Amino acid sequence: MLKAYDTLGIEVTRRCNMHCAHCLRGDAEQKDIEYRYIDALLTDIKYISSLLITGGEPSLNPKAIQYIADVIRSRDICLGGVALITNGKTVPDGFITACASLFSLATEDECSYLAVSRDIFHEEPPRENLQKLSIFKAFQPDGHRNDWDRMYLKDLGRARDLVGYQKAEVTKPDELWYEYDAKAGVILFSDTVITMTVNGDILSDCDYDFKDTMNWRIGHVTDPYWAERAIGIVGEKERRDTRCA
């Protein structure tokens, strides 16, 4: 079964070089994604409208970003846009190279952005780091936040302990939005951000606490039929194959 995504997120690391009071992820963890999970996720892909690289702090694992770019290129996966937000505290050369590789694969520049987190909870990034990132057409030095983001904190992670701020409750989506074309053999996840964590878990959103991912978990990438199970179309053949695995 081929899969297509309006938005597909990949968590490349849970490490971070900051300890922001509002972080919805909670405390950082010393974990990086395994390449075998990337290989499994990027199998049988029809297209990805928008690819979101997330963390942790993505710049701390540029090798994984480069690996994602290499897999997309080698498998000739159609990629619309790329989205990545960094805190800008460190911008190693390997991160610049990996971002250049990945963003070069995007076919829709207007759908891509490379942004720096800049608000009252973040340290101001060094000017020289902003200059390094400015070589990218997709660079947005003032971040990628709308008015809603600036007014409300998501009530997850360390933000739960903050007082004096408006908070928005984050709950698991009531349903998984998708389109299923049985004749073409394609599942399109539409209006849903499908995210893979460093542990290979497939989640139905990109806003989650590291310690509470099970609320959003819809499968694991090592299950070749995770997508079919998520939308309830697993047939007898797939059940038989799983029992024999």
VOGU-3710 file (C-alpha; in Angstrom, 3 decimals, decimal comma):
1> mlkaydtlgi> 0,000/0,000/0,000  1,379/3,401/-0,997  1,182/6,268/1,468  0,928/10,005/0,878  1,080/12,784/3,439  -0,108/16,347/3,650  2,371/16,773/6,514  4,874/14,196/7,718  7,033/14,911/10,744  10,265/13,167/11,712
11> evtrrcnmhc> 11,717/13,646/15,193  15,477/13,381/14,620  16,588/13,807/18,232  15,337/14,389/21,761  18,527/16,136/22,798  18,456/19,886/23,337  20,966/22,573/24,268  18,392/24,774/25,995  15,977/24,323/28,905  13,079/26,602/27,979
21> ahclrgdaeq> 10,350/27,080/30,581  7,537/26,782/28,040  8,759/23,678/26,170  5,831/21,393/25,389  8,195/18,429/24,958  9,247/18,489/28,600  12,741/17,471/29,649  15,231/16,544/26,943  16,389/12,949/26,519  19,686/11,595/25,237
31> kdieyryida> 18,146/9,878/22,237  18,711/10,121/18,488  16,654/8,465/15,792  17,810/5,135/14,351  18,327/5,082/10,601  16,341/1,855/10,260  13,249/3,754/11,358  13,850/6,371/8,664  14,247/3,606/6,071  10,982/1,995/7,167
41> lltdikyiss> 9,025/5,265/7,229  10,183/6,339/3,768  9,140/3,069/2,130  6,253/2,948/-0,366  5,739/6,714/-0,412  3,750/8,341/-3,214  4,447/11,901/-2,124  4,980/14,196/0,873  3,416/17,651/0,592  5,312/18,996/3,608
51> llitggepsl> 8,119/17,375/5,580  8,600/18,627/9,138  11,964/18,011/10,817  11,534/18,231/14,563  13,128/17,433/17,913  14,553/18,219/20,462  16,910/20,583/18,722  17,339/19,361/15,108  20,756/20,989/14,644  22,223/18,520/17,159
61> npkaiqyiad> 21,697/15,613/14,756  22,653/16,833/11,268  23,680/13,319/10,205  20,076/12,161/10,498  18,866/15,131/8,443  21,444/14,290/5,780  20,357/10,647/5,856  16,716/11,643/5,335  17,731/13,761/2,341  19,790/10,905/0,894
71> virsrdiclg> 16,909/8,429/1,235  14,387/10,800/-0,347  16,759/11,442/-3,234  17,685/7,795/-3,790  14,037/6,695/-3,754  12,903/9,605/-5,919  10,175/10,607/-3,450  8,141/13,615/-4,547  8,588/16,309/-1,883  6,676/19,580/-1,793
81> gvalitngkt> 8,048/21,669/1,065  10,394/21,301/4,039  9,863/22,885/7,453  12,465/23,085/10,215  12,666/25,254/13,328  15,927/25,630/15,247  16,822/27,626/18,341  19,902/28,914/16,506  22,181/28,493/19,509  24,623/26,389/17,509
91> vpdgfitaca> 24,812/26,114/13,736  27,524/23,568/12,876  28,734/23,228/9,298  27,236/19,754/9,110  23,802/21,208/9,854  24,152/23,758/7,055  25,223/21,039/4,620  22,385/18,715/5,631  19,791/21,481/5,356  21,124/22,443/1,932
101> slfslatede> 20,718/18,836/0,790  17,197/18,501/2,149  15,810/21,884/1,109  17,189/21,415/-2,403  14,754/18,513/-2,837  11,682/20,679/-2,163  9,699/21,446/-5,299  7,529/24,187/-3,727  9,678/26,944/-2,229  6,635/28,840/-0,975
111> csylavsrdi> 5,771/25,864/1,239  9,212/25,683/2,864  10,637/27,506/5,850  13,749/27,373/7,998  12,916/29,391/11,095  14,555/30,380/14,364  12,600/30,216/17,622  12,597/33,741/19,003  10,342/34,689/21,895  10,559/35,649/25,559
121> fheepprenl> 11,470/32,106/26,604  14,442/31,678/24,255  17,969/32,968/24,388  18,678/35,356/21,547  20,665/33,426/18,926  24,172/34,703/18,078  24,187/37,078/15,124  26,796/35,018/13,304  24,471/32,004/13,416  21,653/33,989/11,870
131> qklsifkafq> 24,055/35,039/9,135  24,923/31,400/8,450  21,247/30,503/8,097  20,456/33,516/5,933  21,952/31,769/2,889  18,731/29,770/2,621  15,873/31,150/0,572  13,449/29,591/3,056  15,054/31,315/6,070  12,679/33,237/8,359
141> pdghrndwdr> 14,802/35,075/10,968  11,815/36,183/13,039  10,476/32,681/13,488  7,374/30,964/12,173  4,739/31,809/14,771  1,307/33,324/14,291  -0,706/35,459/16,710  -2,365/32,401/18,260  1,052/30,890/19,046  2,175/34,109/20,699
151> mylkdlgrar> -0,955/34,365/22,864  -1,270/30,777/24,023  1,104/28,165/25,374  0,304/24,528/24,756  -0,440/22,912/28,122  2,152/20,173/27,801  5,636/19,443/29,138  7,271/22,177/31,218  4,581/24,674/30,202  2,235/22,922/32,631
161> dlvgyqkaev> 4,231/24,414/35,508  4,132/27,992/34,234  1,696/30,379/35,890  0,356/33,660/34,598  0,044/32,566/30,975  -2,922/31,590/28,861  -2,727/27,931/27,927  -4,405/25,839/25,290  -5,298/22,264/26,118  -3,868/19,786/23,633
171> tkpdelwyey> -5,881/16,632/23,114  -5,669/13,690/20,769  -7,556/14,385/17,515  -11,072/12,977/17,571  -10,438/11,179/14,315  -7,703/10,461/11,809  -8,262/12,380/8,597  -7,426/10,374/5,517  -8,503/9,454/1,997  -8,307/5,860/0,849
181> dakagvilfs> -8,149/5,006/-2,850  -8,521/1,216/-2,930  -8,199/1,038/-6,716  -4,902/2,941/-6,777  -3,747/1,383/-3,506  -3,008/4,745/-1,841  -3,697/6,047/1,666  -3,500/9,834/1,885  -3,236/11,270/5,389  -4,888/14,652/4,895
191> dtvitmtvng> -5,301/17,488/7,412  -3,350/15,392/9,885  0,286/15,754/10,949  1,666/12,230/11,066  4,858/12,245/13,146  7,468/9,574/13,791  9,404/9,777/17,047  13,011/8,732/17,689  11,566/5,481/19,057  9,805/4,680/15,792
201> dilsdcdydf> 6,331/5,368/17,198  3,847/6,831/14,728  1,763/9,645/16,243  -1,338/11,436/14,997  -0,017/14,935/15,799  3,199/16,917/16,200  2,316/18,548/19,543  3,123/16,109/22,331  5,079/15,621/25,532  8,011/13,171/25,345
211> kdtmnwrigh> 6,615/11,370/28,403  3,078/11,104/27,062  3,353/9,971/23,450  1,066/6,964/23,946  -1,929/9,312/23,863  -1,120/10,048/20,225  0,337/6,683/19,163  -1,365/4,988/16,217  1,320/2,427/15,382  5,004/1,626/15,080
221> vtdpywaera> 6,994/2,073/11,916  8,428/-1,467/12,036  4,895/-2,805/11,489  4,556/-2,829/7,677  0,778/-2,469/8,044  0,668/0,341/10,607  -1,146/2,666/8,193  -3,734/0,063/7,263  -4,348/-0,707/10,934  -4,660/2,986/11,754
231> igivgekerr> -7,550/3,422/9,318  -9,035/-0,039/9,923  -8,545/-1,741/6,557  -6,174/-4,552/7,543  -7,274/-7,651/5,641  -6,868/-11,386/6,241  -3,581/-11,542/4,290  -2,017/-8,840/6,473  -3,224/-10,542/9,670  -1,809/-13,844/8,476
241> dtrca> 1,536/-12,250/7,541  1,764/-10,632/10,986  1,077/-13,909/12,801  3,860/-15,584/10,820  6,368/-12,761/11,368
//
